Amino acid sequence: MKKIFKYSVLSALTVLSCQLANAQWTGPKVKPTEKKEVKYGTLTPKHRTDPAMEKFRDYGLGQFIHWGLYAIPGNEWEGVSARKGAAASEWIRTWSGETAPKGWKKTYDNLYKKFDPKDFDANAWAKQAKDMGAKYMIFTTKQHDGFALWPTKYSDYNITKSPYKKDIVKEVVDAYTAQGIDVYLYFSVLEWNNPDYLTKEPQTEEEKKKYNKFLQYTKNQLMELLDLYPEIKGFWFDGTWDQSWVKAYDFTYNLEKELRAKHPGLIIGSRFRNDEFGKRHFDSNGEILGDYEQGWERKLPQEYEWLDGNDWDAVMTIPPNGWGYMKDWSGLYTKTTDDLLDMLMQTVSMNGNFVLNFGPDGNGLMHPEEDIIAKELGDWMKVNAEAVYGVRHVDLPKTKLGYYTQKDKNLGLYHIYISVNIRSNQFLRVCG
């Protein structure tokens, strides 16, 4: 006989209306109709059964932290917002259009001279994450701007050249590991200001020579990260969409082999590379390229069947597309704790991990709203953790009452009910 327990939380009406208004759902993957011979396909089983991967499946809740030079401007400069000139706050170096400051890229590239986060305390971050209930975290070692938050030997554009000087990645890895939180490192392949980087496929001998130099540089940095921080559990890759990287499939295939050989049990998401036919995330036969599906960014699957048995996580922002620090949240729909709890429970009910993003400011402090949400999530998790950690999908018909999860012989129902006791009237704003 299964033990049935119920757990509930106030749920804002906005979570449903916003999902519908903004098409949060994407359709199921279209499976190939013809089998291809793929040489540069997946390197690991679809469903790894080693201890590292089994632990990944049990996390339930994680934290993402986007932090770097872009935290200094906070998506604006000298009182002018970059909202209409850059894709996201961490993309502010690409700010263009009428609102962009004159000589902006040069100004941005020199922000490292001002990066001295007086209030940064990795132990405080880790304690907050622990209290929130996070079991793993993902930290940005290097964003698309190329500035490394560790003392890399392979680039002068790194933390040692800033006034702060100390190894931020080490501070974060050590603090979170001490709290029992597993650490994964975000790494952007793309580098906007690297003279050897190309967006297109190299054609001339000169271009090939330059890009091969860049590929070796990328490999060196990744191996360096594994040498410096052997405690980490995996990599979360970004910036792998340009044709230069796509066409380097032989190099990336062998690089993944080397990373795994150097760090047995390493966990790599599906965003790292592609096969020889240019298929990313999944190869030309629909097989996942990596250990878990990394495509659920700011969205969730509507149906469990869409996942096709793959491990996965959902990375979610609080403001719409707000990864790095944003000073001004006004006029934006920012997700409430109730929204996020609903998404968390939907995620774990489909065997996924829910990873909530935080964007600290230039001094190392979280946005005040992030502090509030972390506290409220933590309060809820203290009561309802059994509904999140180590739970699995339940093969039962959908119910309008909420989400089922199962752990051992216990069956749980996350029960949704609507309440007007909402912290603010944000549900009246445009959803995002």
Contacts in CASP RR format, 6 or more apart in sequence:
PFRMAT RR
TARGET T0000
AUTHOR 0000-0000-0000
METHOD contacts of the structure
MODEL  1
MKKIFKYSVLSALTVLSCQLANAQWTGPKVKPTEKKEVKYGTLTPKHRTD
PAMEKFRDYGLGQFIHWGLYAIPGNEWEGVSARKGAAASEWIRTWSGETA
PKGWKKTYDNLYKKFDPKDFDANAWAKQAKDMGAKYMIFTTKQHDGFALW
PTKYSDYNITKSPYKKDIVKEVVDAYTAQGIDVYLYFSVLEWNNPDYLTK
EPQTEEEKKKYNKFLQYTKNQLMELLDLYPEIKGFWFDGTWDQSWVKAYD
FTYNLEKELRAKHPGLIIGSRFRNDEFGKRHFDSNGEILGDYEQGWERKL
PQEYEWLDGNDWDAVMTIPPNGWGYMKDWSGLYTKTTDDLLDMLMQTVSM
NGNFVLNFGPDGNGLMHPEEDIIAKELGDWMKVNAEAVYGVRHVDLPKTK
LGYYTQKDKNLGLYHIYISVNIRSNQFLRVCG
2 406 0 8 1.000
2 409 0 8 1.000
2 410 0 8 1.000
2 411 0 8 1.000
3 409 0 8 1.000
3 410 0 8 1.000
3 411 0 8 1.000
4 410 0 8 1.000
4 411 0 8 1.000
4 412 0 8 1.000
4 413 0 8 1.000
5 386 0 8 1.000
5 387 0 8 1.000
5 410 0 8 1.000
5 411 0 8 1.000
5 412 0 8 1.000
5 413 0 8 1.000
6 412 0 8 1.000
6 413 0 8 1.000
6 415 0 8 1.000
7 383 0 8 1.000
7 384 0 8 1.000
7 386 0 8 1.000
7 387 0 8 1.000
7 412 0 8 1.000
7 413 0 8 1.000
7 414 0 8 1.000
7 415 0 8 1.000
8 414 0 8 1.000
8 415 0 8 1.000
8 416 0 8 1.000
8 417 0 8 1.000
9 338 0 8 1.000
9 341 0 8 1.000
9 342 0 8 1.000
9 380 0 8 1.000
9 384 0 8 1.000
9 414 0 8 1.000
9 416 0 8 1.000
10 338 0 8 1.000
10 417 0 8 1.000
10 419 0 8 1.000
10 421 0 8 1.000
10 422 0 8 1.000
11 338 0 8 1.000
11 341 0 8 1.000
11 342 0 8 1.000
11 416 0 8 1.000
11 417 0 8 1.000
11 418 0 8 1.000
11 419 0 8 1.000
12 336 0 8 1.000
12 338 0 8 1.000
12 339 0 8 1.000
12 418 0 8 1.000
12 422 0 8 1.000
12 427 0 8 1.000
13 418 0 8 1.000
13 427 0 8 1.000
14 333 0 8 1.000
14 336 0 8 1.000
14 339 0 8 1.000
14 426 0 8 1.000
14 427 0 8 1.000
14 431 0 8 1.000
15 338 0 8 1.000
15 339 0 8 1.000
15 342 0 8 1.000
15 343 0 8 1.000
17 427 0 8 1.000
17 431 0 8 1.000
18 24 0 8 1.000
18 333 0 8 1.000
18 339 0 8 1.000
18 431 0 8 1.000
18 432 0 8 1.000
19 25 0 8 1.000
21 431 0 8 1.000
21 432 0 8 1.000
22 431 0 8 1.000
22 432 0 8 1.000
24 298 0 8 1.000
24 299 0 8 1.000
24 300 0 8 1.000
25 299 0 8 1.000
25 300 0 8 1.000
25 301 0 8 1.000
25 302 0 8 1.000
26 299 0 8 1.000
26 301 0 8 1.000
27 302 0 8 1.000
27 306 0 8 1.000
28 303 0 8 1.000
28 305 0 8 1.000
28 306 0 8 1.000
28 308 0 8 1.000
29 282 0 8 1.000
29 286 0 8 1.000
29 306 0 8 1.000
29 308 0 8 1.000
31 286 0 8 1.000
32 284 0 8 1.000
32 285 0 8 1.000
32 286 0 8 1.000
35 285 0 8 1.000
36 277 0 8 1.000
36 284 0 8 1.000
36 285 0 8 1.000
38 275 0 8 1.000
38 276 0 8 1.000
38 277 0 8 1.000
38 283 0 8 1.000
38 284 0 8 1.000
38 285 0 8 1.000
38 287 0 8 1.000
39 275 0 8 1.000
39 276 0 8 1.000
40 249 0 8 1.000
40 250 0 8 1.000
40 253 0 8 1.000
40 273 0 8 1.000
40 274 0 8 1.000
40 275 0 8 1.000
40 276 0 8 1.000
40 283 0 8 1.000
41 253 0 8 1.000
41 275 0 8 1.000
41 283 0 8 1.000
41 287 0 8 1.000
41 289 0 8 1.000
42 283 0 8 1.000
42 287 0 8 1.000
42 288 0 8 1.000
42 289 0 8 1.000
42 290 0 8 1.000
43 253 0 8 1.000
43 256 0 8 1.000
43 257 0 8 1.000
43 260 0 8 1.000
43 290 0 8 1.000
44 260 0 8 1.000
44 290 0 8 1.000
44 291 0 8 1.000
46 287 0 8 1.000
46 288 0 8 1.000
46 309 0 8 1.000
46 310 0 8 1.000
47 309 0 8 1.000
47 311 0 8 1.000
48 291 0 8 1.000
50 265 0 8 1.000
52 233 0 8 1.000
52 265 0 8 1.000
52 266 0 8 1.000
52 267 0 8 1.000
53 265 0 8 1.000
53 267 0 8 1.000
53 291 0 8 1.000
53 311 0 8 1.000
55 182 0 8 1.000
56 136 0 8 1.000
56 233 0 8 1.000
56 267 0 8 1.000
56 291 0 8 1.000
56 292 0 8 1.000
56 311 0 8 1.000
56 353 0 8 1.000
57 311 0 8 1.000
57 351 0 8 1.000
57 352 0 8 1.000
57 353 0 8 1.000
57 390 0 8 1.000
58 135 0 8 1.000
58 389 0 8 1.000
58 390 0 8 1.000
59 135 0 8 1.000
59 136 0 8 1.000
59 182 0 8 1.000
59 353 0 8 1.000
59 389 0 8 1.000
60 135 0 8 1.000
60 344 0 8 1.000
60 347 0 8 1.000
60 348 0 8 1.000
60 352 0 8 1.000
60 353 0 8 1.000
60 354 0 8 1.000
60 388 0 8 1.000
60 389 0 8 1.000
60 390 0 8 1.000
60 391 0 8 1.000
61 132 0 8 1.000
61 133 0 8 1.000
61 134 0 8 1.000
61 135 0 8 1.000
61 344 0 8 1.000
61 353 0 8 1.000
61 354 0 8 1.000
61 355 0 8 1.000
61 356 0 8 1.000
61 377 0 8 1.000
61 381 0 8 1.000
61 388 0 8 1.000
61 389 0 8 1.000
62 129 0 8 1.000
62 133 0 8 1.000
62 134 0 8 1.000
62 135 0 8 1.000
62 136 0 8 1.000
62 137 0 8 1.000
62 138 0 8 1.000
62 353 0 8 1.000
62 354 0 8 1.000
62 355 0 8 1.000
62 356 0 8 1.000
63 129 0 8 1.000
63 132 0 8 1.000
63 134 0 8 1.000
63 136 0 8 1.000
63 137 0 8 1.000
63 138 0 8 1.000
63 181 0 8 1.000
63 355 0 8 1.000
63 356 0 8 1.000
63 357 0 8 1.000
63 358 0 8 1.000
64 137 0 8 1.000
64 138 0 8 1.000
64 186 0 8 1.000
64 315 0 8 1.000
64 323 0 8 1.000
64 355 0 8 1.000
64 356 0 8 1.000
64 357 0 8 1.000
64 358 0 8 1.000
65 125 0 8 1.000
65 137 0 8 1.000
65 138 0 8 1.000
65 139 0 8 1.000
65 140 0 8 1.000
65 172 0 8 1.000
65 357 0 8 1.000
65 358 0 8 1.000
65 359 0 8 1.000
65 360 0 8 1.000
66 90 0 8 1.000
66 140 0 8 1.000
66 143 0 8 1.000
66 186 0 8 1.000
66 323 0 8 1.000
66 324 0 8 1.000
66 325 0 8 1.000
66 357 0 8 1.000
66 358 0 8 1.000
66 359 0 8 1.000
67 139 0 8 1.000
67 140 0 8 1.000
67 149 0 8 1.000
67 168 0 8 1.000
67 324 0 8 1.000
67 325 0 8 1.000
67 359 0 8 1.000
67 360 0 8 1.000
67 364 0 8 1.000
68 90 0 8 1.000
68 115 0 8 1.000
68 140 0 8 1.000
68 143 0 8 1.000
68 145 0 8 1.000
68 147 0 8 1.000
68 149 0 8 1.000
68 324 0 8 1.000
68 362 0 8 1.000
69 108 0 8 1.000
69 111 0 8 1.000
69 112 0 8 1.000
69 115 0 8 1.000
69 143 0 8 1.000
69 145 0 8 1.000
69 147 0 8 1.000
70 89 0 8 1.000
70 90 0 8 1.000
70 91 0 8 1.000
70 92 0 8 1.000
70 93 0 8 1.000
70 143 0 8 1.000
70 145 0 8 1.000
70 324 0 8 1.000
70 325 0 8 1.000
71 117 0 8 1.000
71 324 0 8 1.000
71 325 0 8 1.000
71 359 0 8 1.000
71 360 0 8 1.000
71 361 0 8 1.000
71 362 0 8 1.000
71 364 0 8 1.000
72 111 0 8 1.000
72 114 0 8 1.000
72 115 0 8 1.000
72 362 0 8 1.000
73 82 0 8 1.000
73 92 0 8 1.000
73 108 0 8 1.000
73 111 0 8 1.000
74 89 0 8 1.000
74 92 0 8 1.000
74 324 0 8 1.000
74 325 0 8 1.000
74 326 0 8 1.000
74 327 0 8 1.000
74 361 0 8 1.000
74 362 0 8 1.000
75 81 0 8 1.000
75 82 0 8 1.000
75 83 0 8 1.000
75 86 0 8 1.000
75 89 0 8 1.000
75 92 0 8 1.000
75 324 0 8 1.000
75 325 0 8 1.000
75 326 0 8 1.000
75 327 0 8 1.000
75 328 0 8 1.000
76 82 0 8 1.000
76 327 0 8 1.000
76 328 0 8 1.000
77 92 0 8 1.000
77 95 0 8 1.000
77 101 0 8 1.000
77 104 0 8 1.000
77 107 0 8 1.000
78 101 0 8 1.000
80 99 0 8 1.000
80 101 0 8 1.000
81 99 0 8 1.000
81 328 0 8 1.000
82 89 0 8 1.000
82 92 0 8 1.000
82 95 0 8 1.000
82 99 0 8 1.000
82 100 0 8 1.000
84 99 0 8 1.000
85 95 0 8 1.000
85 96 0 8 1.000
85 97 0 8 1.000
85 99 0 8 1.000
85 100 0 8 1.000
86 92 0 8 1.000
86 93 0 8 1.000
86 94 0 8 1.000
86 95 0 8 1.000
86 96 0 8 1.000
87 94 0 8 1.000
87 321 0 8 1.000
88 321 0 8 1.000
88 322 0 8 1.000
88 323 0 8 1.000
88 324 0 8 1.000
89 322 0 8 1.000
89 323 0 8 1.000
89 324 0 8 1.000
89 325 0 8 1.000
89 326 0 8 1.000
90 143 0 8 1.000
90 144 0 8 1.000
90 323 0 8 1.000
90 324 0 8 1.000
91 144 0 8 1.000
92 108 0 8 1.000
93 104 0 8 1.000
93 105 0 8 1.000
93 108 0 8 1.000
93 109 0 8 1.000
93 144 0 8 1.000
93 145 0 8 1.000
93 192 0 8 1.000
94 192 0 8 1.000
95 101 0 8 1.000
95 104 0 8 1.000
101 107 0 8 1.000
105 193 0 8 1.000
108 145 0 8 1.000
109 145 0 8 1.000
109 193 0 8 1.000
112 147 0 8 1.000
112 157 0 8 1.000
112 161 0 8 1.000
112 162 0 8 1.000
113 162 0 8 1.000
113 163 0 8 1.000
114 162 0 8 1.000
114 163 0 8 1.000
115 159 0 8 1.000
115 162 0 8 1.000
115 163 0 8 1.000
115 164 0 8 1.000
115 362 0 8 1.000
116 162 0 8 1.000
116 163 0 8 1.000
116 164 0 8 1.000
117 164 0 8 1.000
117 360 0 8 1.000
117 362 0 8 1.000
117 363 0 8 1.000
117 364 0 8 1.000
118 363 0 8 1.000
119 363 0 8 1.000
119 364 0 8 1.000
119 365 0 8 1.000
120 164 0 8 1.000
120 168 0 8 1.000
120 171 0 8 1.000
120 360 0 8 1.000
120 363 0 8 1.000
120 364 0 8 1.000
121 364 0 8 1.000
122 168 0 8 1.000
122 171 0 8 1.000
122 172 0 8 1.000
122 174 0 8 1.000
122 175 0 8 1.000
122 176 0 8 1.000
123 175 0 8 1.000
123 178 0 8 1.000
125 172 0 8 1.000
125 175 0 8 1.000
125 176 0 8 1.000
125 360 0 8 1.000
125 366 0 8 1.000
126 172 0 8 1.000
126 175 0 8 1.000
126 176 0 8 1.000
126 178 0 8 1.000
126 179 0 8 1.000
126 181 0 8 1.000
127 179 0 8 1.000
128 366 0 8 1.000
128 371 0 8 1.000
128 374 0 8 1.000
129 137 0 8 1.000
129 176 0 8 1.000
129 179 0 8 1.000
129 181 0 8 1.000
129 374 0 8 1.000
130 179 0 8 1.000
130 180 0 8 1.000
130 181 0 8 1.000
131 374 0 8 1.000
131 375 0 8 1.000
131 378 0 8 1.000
132 374 0 8 1.000
132 375 0 8 1.000
132 377 0 8 1.000
132 378 0 8 1.000
132 381 0 8 1.000
133 377 0 8 1.000
133 378 0 8 1.000
133 381 0 8 1.000
133 385 0 8 1.000
134 181 0 8 1.000
134 356 0 8 1.000
135 181 0 8 1.000
135 182 0 8 1.000
135 389 0 8 1.000
136 181 0 8 1.000
136 182 0 8 1.000
136 183 0 8 1.000
136 184 0 8 1.000
136 233 0 8 1.000
136 353 0 8 1.000
136 355 0 8 1.000
137 176 0 8 1.000
137 181 0 8 1.000
137 182 0 8 1.000
137 183 0 8 1.000
137 184 0 8 1.000
138 184 0 8 1.000
138 185 0 8 1.000
138 186 0 8 1.000
138 236 0 8 1.000
138 315 0 8 1.000
138 355 0 8 1.000
139 169 0 8 1.000
139 172 0 8 1.000
139 173 0 8 1.000
139 176 0 8 1.000
139 183 0 8 1.000
139 184 0 8 1.000
139 185 0 8 1.000
139 186 0 8 1.000
140 149 0 8 1.000
140 186 0 8 1.000
140 188 0 8 1.000
141 148 0 8 1.000
141 149 0 8 1.000
141 150 0 8 1.000
141 169 0 8 1.000
141 185 0 8 1.000
141 186 0 8 1.000
141 187 0 8 1.000
141 225 0 8 1.000
142 148 0 8 1.000
142 149 0 8 1.000
142 186 0 8 1.000
142 187 0 8 1.000
142 188 0 8 1.000
142 191 0 8 1.000
142 221 0 8 1.000
143 188 0 8 1.000
144 188 0 8 1.000
144 190 0 8 1.000
144 191 0 8 1.000
144 192 0 8 1.000
144 238 0 8 1.000
144 239 0 8 1.000
145 191 0 8 1.000
145 192 0 8 1.000
145 193 0 8 1.000
146 155 0 8 1.000
146 157 0 8 1.000
146 188 0 8 1.000
146 191 0 8 1.000
146 192 0 8 1.000
146 193 0 8 1.000
146 194 0 8 1.000
147 157 0 8 1.000
147 158 0 8 1.000
147 159 0 8 1.000
148 155 0 8 1.000
148 157 0 8 1.000
148 158 0 8 1.000
148 159 0 8 1.000
148 221 0 8 1.000
149 158 0 8 1.000
149 159 0 8 1.000
149 167 0 8 1.000
149 168 0 8 1.000
149 169 0 8 1.000
150 158 0 8 1.000
150 159 0 8 1.000
150 167 0 8 1.000
150 168 0 8 1.000
150 169 0 8 1.000
150 170 0 8 1.000
150 225 0 8 1.000
150 228 0 8 1.000
151 158 0 8 1.000
151 159 0 8 1.000
151 160 0 8 1.000
151 167 0 8 1.000
152 158 0 8 1.000
152 221 0 8 1.000
152 224 0 8 1.000
153 220 0 8 1.000
153 224 0 8 1.000
154 217 0 8 1.000
154 220 0 8 1.000
154 221 0 8 1.000
154 224 0 8 1.000
155 217 0 8 1.000
155 221 0 8 1.000
157 193 0 8 1.000
159 165 0 8 1.000
159 166 0 8 1.000
159 167 0 8 1.000
159 168 0 8 1.000
169 185 0 8 1.000
169 225 0 8 1.000
169 228 0 8 1.000
169 229 0 8 1.000
170 228 0 8 1.000
170 229 0 8 1.000
172 183 0 8 1.000
173 183 0 8 1.000
173 229 0 8 1.000
173 231 0 8 1.000
173 232 0 8 1.000
176 182 0 8 1.000
176 183 0 8 1.000
177 183 0 8 1.000
177 231 0 8 1.000
182 233 0 8 1.000
183 229 0 8 1.000
183 231 0 8 1.000
183 232 0 8 1.000
183 233 0 8 1.000
184 232 0 8 1.000
184 233 0 8 1.000
184 234 0 8 1.000
184 235 0 8 1.000
184 236 0 8 1.000
184 267 0 8 1.000
185 225 0 8 1.000
185 229 0 8 1.000
185 232 0 8 1.000
185 234 0 8 1.000
185 235 0 8 1.000
185 236 0 8 1.000
186 235 0 8 1.000
186 236 0 8 1.000
186 237 0 8 1.000
186 238 0 8 1.000
187 221 0 8 1.000
187 222 0 8 1.000
187 225 0 8 1.000
187 235 0 8 1.000
187 236 0 8 1.000
187 237 0 8 1.000
187 238 0 8 1.000
188 237 0 8 1.000
188 238 0 8 1.000
188 239 0 8 1.000
189 218 0 8 1.000
189 237 0 8 1.000
189 238 0 8 1.000
189 239 0 8 1.000
189 240 0 8 1.000
189 245 0 8 1.000
190 197 0 8 1.000
190 238 0 8 1.000
190 239 0 8 1.000
190 240 0 8 1.000
190 241 0 8 1.000
190 242 0 8 1.000
190 245 0 8 1.000
191 197 0 8 1.000
191 214 0 8 1.000
194 214 0 8 1.000
194 217 0 8 1.000
195 210 0 8 1.000
196 210 0 8 1.000
196 211 0 8 1.000
196 213 0 8 1.000
196 214 0 8 1.000
196 217 0 8 1.000
197 211 0 8 1.000
197 214 0 8 1.000
197 244 0 8 1.000
198 207 0 8 1.000
198 210 0 8 1.000
198 211 0 8 1.000
198 214 0 8 1.000
198 242 0 8 1.000
198 244 0 8 1.000
199 242 0 8 1.000
199 243 0 8 1.000
199 244 0 8 1.000
200 242 0 8 1.000
200 243 0 8 1.000
200 244 0 8 1.000
201 243 0 8 1.000
201 244 0 8 1.000
201 246 0 8 1.000
201 247 0 8 1.000
202 208 0 8 1.000
202 210 0 8 1.000
202 211 0 8 1.000
202 244 0 8 1.000
202 247 0 8 1.000
211 244 0 8 1.000
211 248 0 8 1.000
215 248 0 8 1.000
215 251 0 8 1.000
218 255 0 8 1.000
219 255 0 8 1.000
219 258 0 8 1.000
222 235 0 8 1.000
222 255 0 8 1.000
222 259 0 8 1.000
223 258 0 8 1.000
223 259 0 8 1.000
223 262 0 8 1.000
225 232 0 8 1.000
226 232 0 8 1.000
226 259 0 8 1.000
226 262 0 8 1.000
226 263 0 8 1.000
226 266 0 8 1.000
230 263 0 8 1.000
232 263 0 8 1.000
233 266 0 8 1.000
233 267 0 8 1.000
234 263 0 8 1.000
234 266 0 8 1.000
234 267 0 8 1.000
234 268 0 8 1.000
235 259 0 8 1.000
235 266 0 8 1.000
235 267 0 8 1.000
235 268 0 8 1.000
235 269 0 8 1.000
235 272 0 8 1.000
236 269 0 8 1.000
236 271 0 8 1.000
236 294 0 8 1.000
237 268 0 8 1.000
237 269 0 8 1.000
237 271 0 8 1.000
237 272 0 8 1.000
237 294 0 8 1.000
238 271 0 8 1.000
239 245 0 8 1.000
240 246 0 8 1.000
240 271 0 8 1.000
240 272 0 8 1.000
240 273 0 8 1.000
240 274 0 8 1.000
240 280 0 8 1.000
241 280 0 8 1.000
245 252 0 8 1.000
245 273 0 8 1.000
246 274 0 8 1.000
246 278 0 8 1.000
246 280 0 8 1.000
249 273 0 8 1.000
249 274 0 8 1.000
249 275 0 8 1.000
249 276 0 8 1.000
249 278 0 8 1.000
250 276 0 8 1.000
252 272 0 8 1.000
252 273 0 8 1.000
252 274 0 8 1.000
253 273 0 8 1.000
255 273 0 8 1.000
256 268 0 8 1.000
256 272 0 8 1.000
256 273 0 8 1.000
256 290 0 8 1.000
259 266 0 8 1.000
259 268 0 8 1.000
260 266 0 8 1.000
260 268 0 8 1.000
267 291 0 8 1.000
267 292 0 8 1.000
268 290 0 8 1.000
268 291 0 8 1.000
269 290 0 8 1.000
269 291 0 8 1.000
269 292 0 8 1.000
269 293 0 8 1.000
269 294 0 8 1.000
270 280 0 8 1.000
270 281 0 8 1.000
270 282 0 8 1.000
270 288 0 8 1.000
270 289 0 8 1.000
270 290 0 8 1.000
270 292 0 8 1.000
270 293 0 8 1.000
270 294 0 8 1.000
270 295 0 8 1.000
271 280 0 8 1.000
271 281 0 8 1.000
271 294 0 8 1.000
271 295 0 8 1.000
272 289 0 8 1.000
272 290 0 8 1.000
273 280 0 8 1.000
273 289 0 8 1.000
274 280 0 8 1.000
274 283 0 8 1.000
274 289 0 8 1.000
275 283 0 8 1.000
275 284 0 8 1.000
275 289 0 8 1.000
277 283 0 8 1.000
277 284 0 8 1.000
278 284 0 8 1.000
279 286 0 8 1.000
279 289 0 8 1.000
280 289 0 8 1.000
281 288 0 8 1.000
281 289 0 8 1.000
281 293 0 8 1.000
281 294 0 8 1.000
281 295 0 8 1.000
282 288 0 8 1.000
282 289 0 8 1.000
283 289 0 8 1.000
288 310 0 8 1.000
291 311 0 8 1.000
292 310 0 8 1.000
292 311 0 8 1.000
292 312 0 8 1.000
292 313 0 8 1.000
293 307 0 8 1.000
293 310 0 8 1.000
293 311 0 8 1.000
293 312 0 8 1.000
293 313 0 8 1.000
294 312 0 8 1.000
294 313 0 8 1.000
295 312 0 8 1.000
296 312 0 8 1.000
296 313 0 8 1.000
296 314 0 8 1.000
296 315 0 8 1.000
297 314 0 8 1.000
297 315 0 8 1.000
298 315 0 8 1.000
298 316 0 8 1.000
298 317 0 8 1.000
298 320 0 8 1.000
298 321 0 8 1.000
299 314 0 8 1.000
300 314 0 8 1.000
300 343 0 8 1.000
300 346 0 8 1.000
300 347 0 8 1.000
300 350 0 8 1.000
301 307 0 8 1.000
301 312 0 8 1.000
301 350 0 8 1.000
304 349 0 8 1.000
304 350 0 8 1.000
304 351 0 8 1.000
304 393 0 8 1.000
307 350 0 8 1.000
307 351 0 8 1.000
309 351 0 8 1.000
311 351 0 8 1.000
311 352 0 8 1.000
312 350 0 8 1.000
312 351 0 8 1.000
312 352 0 8 1.000
312 353 0 8 1.000
313 347 0 8 1.000
313 352 0 8 1.000
313 353 0 8 1.000
313 354 0 8 1.000
313 355 0 8 1.000
314 343 0 8 1.000
314 347 0 8 1.000
314 352 0 8 1.000
314 353 0 8 1.000
314 354 0 8 1.000
314 355 0 8 1.000
315 355 0 8 1.000
315 357 0 8 1.000
316 335 0 8 1.000
316 340 0 8 1.000
316 343 0 8 1.000
316 354 0 8 1.000
316 355 0 8 1.000
316 356 0 8 1.000
316 357 0 8 1.000
317 323 0 8 1.000
317 335 0 8 1.000
317 357 0 8 1.000
318 334 0 8 1.000
318 335 0 8 1.000
318 340 0 8 1.000
318 356 0 8 1.000
318 357 0 8 1.000
318 369 0 8 1.000
318 370 0 8 1.000
318 373 0 8 1.000
319 326 0 8 1.000
319 329 0 8 1.000
319 332 0 8 1.000
319 333 0 8 1.000
319 334 0 8 1.000
319 335 0 8 1.000
320 332 0 8 1.000
320 333 0 8 1.000
320 432 0 8 1.000
322 357 0 8 1.000
322 359 0 8 1.000
323 357 0 8 1.000
323 359 0 8 1.000
324 357 0 8 1.000
324 359 0 8 1.000
325 359 0 8 1.000
325 360 0 8 1.000
325 361 0 8 1.000
325 362 0 8 1.000
325 367 0 8 1.000
326 367 0 8 1.000
327 361 0 8 1.000
329 367 0 8 1.000
329 369 0 8 1.000
331 429 0 8 1.000
331 430 0 8 1.000
332 429 0 8 1.000
332 430 0 8 1.000
332 432 0 8 1.000
333 426 0 8 1.000
333 429 0 8 1.000
333 430 0 8 1.000
333 431 0 8 1.000
333 432 0 8 1.000
334 369 0 8 1.000
334 426 0 8 1.000
335 343 0 8 1.000
336 373 0 8 1.000
336 422 0 8 1.000
336 423 0 8 1.000
336 424 0 8 1.000
336 426 0 8 1.000
337 372 0 8 1.000
337 373 0 8 1.000
337 376 0 8 1.000
337 377 0 8 1.000
337 380 0 8 1.000
337 423 0 8 1.000
338 422 0 8 1.000
340 354 0 8 1.000
340 356 0 8 1.000
340 373 0 8 1.000
340 377 0 8 1.000
341 377 0 8 1.000
341 380 0 8 1.000
342 416 0 8 1.000
343 354 0 8 1.000
344 354 0 8 1.000
344 388 0 8 1.000
345 387 0 8 1.000
345 388 0 8 1.000
345 402 0 8 1.000
345 403 0 8 1.000
345 405 0 8 1.000
345 414 0 8 1.000
346 403 0 8 1.000
347 353 0 8 1.000
347 354 0 8 1.000
348 354 0 8 1.000
348 387 0 8 1.000
348 388 0 8 1.000
348 391 0 8 1.000
348 403 0 8 1.000
348 405 0 8 1.000
349 391 0 8 1.000
349 393 0 8 1.000
349 394 0 8 1.000
349 403 0 8 1.000
349 404 0 8 1.000
349 405 0 8 1.000
349 414 0 8 1.000
350 393 0 8 1.000
351 392 0 8 1.000
351 393 0 8 1.000
356 373 0 8 1.000
356 377 0 8 1.000
358 366 0 8 1.000
358 367 0 8 1.000
358 370 0 8 1.000
358 374 0 8 1.000
359 366 0 8 1.000
359 367 0 8 1.000
359 370 0 8 1.000
360 366 0 8 1.000
360 367 0 8 1.000
361 367 0 8 1.000
366 374 0 8 1.000
372 423 0 8 1.000
381 388 0 8 1.000
386 407 0 8 1.000
386 410 0 8 1.000
387 405 0 8 1.000
387 412 0 8 1.000
387 414 0 8 1.000
388 405 0 8 1.000
390 407 0 8 1.000
391 405 0 8 1.000
391 406 0 8 1.000
391 407 0 8 1.000
392 405 0 8 1.000
392 406 0 8 1.000
392 407 0 8 1.000
393 404 0 8 1.000
393 405 0 8 1.000
393 406 0 8 1.000
394 404 0 8 1.000
394 405 0 8 1.000
394 406 0 8 1.000
394 411 0 8 1.000
394 412 0 8 1.000
396 404 0 8 1.000
399 413 0 8 1.000
401 413 0 8 1.000
401 415 0 8 1.000
401 416 0 8 1.000
402 413 0 8 1.000
402 414 0 8 1.000
402 415 0 8 1.000
402 416 0 8 1.000
403 413 0 8 1.000
403 414 0 8 1.000
404 411 0 8 1.000
404 412 0 8 1.000
404 413 0 8 1.000
404 414 0 8 1.000
405 411 0 8 1.000
405 412 0 8 1.000
405 414 0 8 1.000
406 412 0 8 1.000
END
